[in-house]
């Protein structure tokens, strides 16, 4: 697998720009995981942290699900990896957790996110509410938040990948 990343056109309209940057950051996370074994993808950044590349991908599957299914479309979609007893379950990996499963789950959530977002305009208000605050959000805010979420975690991914095999890059 070779991940191609493309920045959006510098003269794109707002929606194309937001969707383009979100795709770019999704592709960046996939690129940071490319070519590694399941063991490497389960390798923590540095003790005592449990942060791993596979954990980040599982986390982003949960984030995609939360914002685009639960908040935007008001779908009754339960958690994938976390539980009430283990709120950070996506980061708690075992030897049986695989990249194949994590990647497929993440991509499935991205596919649903794209379909759900396509039904909304940037100014349209979400059908669901944030589970903690009860707030509603327009799609523009959700896109901007998702870009920020990926960008922050891609910074983590940079450091983890460098620790694993010395690879660096933007």
N, C-alpha and C positions, 0 to 999 in steps of 0.2 A: 504494500500500500504506500503510495506517495501522496501526501497531502499537499494540495495546491492552495496557496493563500493569495487572495487578490484584494487590495484596498479598493473601496468604492471610488467611482469617478469623482474628481474634484469639483465637477459642476453638476452633480446629480441633484435631483429634487430631494426634499427632506426625507420622505419615507424611504426612498431608494438608498439614501445615505445611511439612515439609521439601520435598515435591514442589512446593508452592506457591511457596516462596521460590526454588527452582531455576528454575521457569518464569518467575517475575518477572525474574530476572537474565538469563535467555535473551532474554526480550522486551526488556529494557533495551538489550542489545547491538544487537539488530535496530533498535530505535528510534534509537540513536545513528548508525546507518548510513543511515537513511531519507532519501530525497530527494537523495542525492548521486550524482554521476556516477562512472563507473569511475575516471576520472583523479583525482577528489577522494578516492575510497576508497583509492587507491594513494599518496596524499600522506603523506609521513613526518611524524612529529610535530615534530622539530627535529633538525638535524644534530648529531652524527653518527648518531643513532638511525635505524634502518630501520623503526621501529614505525609501522604503518598500521592503519586500520580494517579493510581487507580482510585484512591479515595476521592481525589479532586473530581475525577470524571463521574463517579457515583454521586458526589455532592451536586455537581451541575445537572445531572439527571433529575435530582430532587428539586433543584431550583427552577429548572425549566417547567417541571410538572406543577410546582406551586404557583408560579406566576401566570403561565399560559393556560393551565387547566382549571386550577382552583379559583384563582382571582379573576382572570380575564373572562373565562367562559362559565364560571360557576359550576364546574363539574365536580361530582362527588368522587374524587380520586384520592385514595388513601396513600400513605407513604410507601415508598419502594423498599428502602433499606433501614430507616430509623423506626423506632418504636417509642411509646410513651416512657418506657423504662430506659431506653438508650437513645436519647435525642440526637446523638452524633453517630448513629449506627452506620452511616455510609462511610465513615472513616475507620471503623473497626473491622479490619479485614482478617480473614482466616486463610489458611493454605488452600482451601477449596474454592476461594473466590478467583474468578478468571477474568482476563481482559476481554475475551470473547463475549461473555455475558455483560460485563460492565459497558463495553462499547455499544453492543446491540441495544441495550436498555437506554443508554444516553441518546443514541441516534433515533430510536423510536419516539422518545420524548421530544426531540427536536422536530421530528416530522409532524407530530400533533401540534406543537407550538406554532409551526408555520401555517398549518391549516386553520387553527383557531384565530391567529392574528389576521389572516386574510379576510375574515368576516368583519373586521373592525376598521374604522378610520382612525387616524392618529388622535383625534379629539374625542372619540367615542369613549364613554365611561364603562369600566368593567362591569360585568354582570354579577360577579362575586365580590366579596370583601376580604380584606386582609384578616387572617385568623386571630391575630392579637389586637390590632387597633380598630378593626371594623371599618377602616377606610376603603374607599373605592379609588381607582386610578384610571387615567386615560392611557391609551396604548402608547402614546409618546413617552410618558413617564416610565412605563414598563420597559420599553425598548432601551431607554437611557439607563435605567437601573441595571438591566441585563448586560449592557456593554460595560458598565462599571464593574459588575460582579465578575465577569470573565476577565477583564483587564487586570483586576487585583489578583485573581487566582492564577492567571498566566504568569504573573511575576513570581508567585510561589513555585509554579511549575518550572520556570527558568532555573531557579536555585536547586530544586530537587534533581532535575535532569543533569545539571552540571556536577552535582555530587555523585550521581550514579556512574556516568561515563565521561565526564569532562566536556560534553557538548554544550555549546553556548550559541546564542543567536537571538535576534529580536523576536 
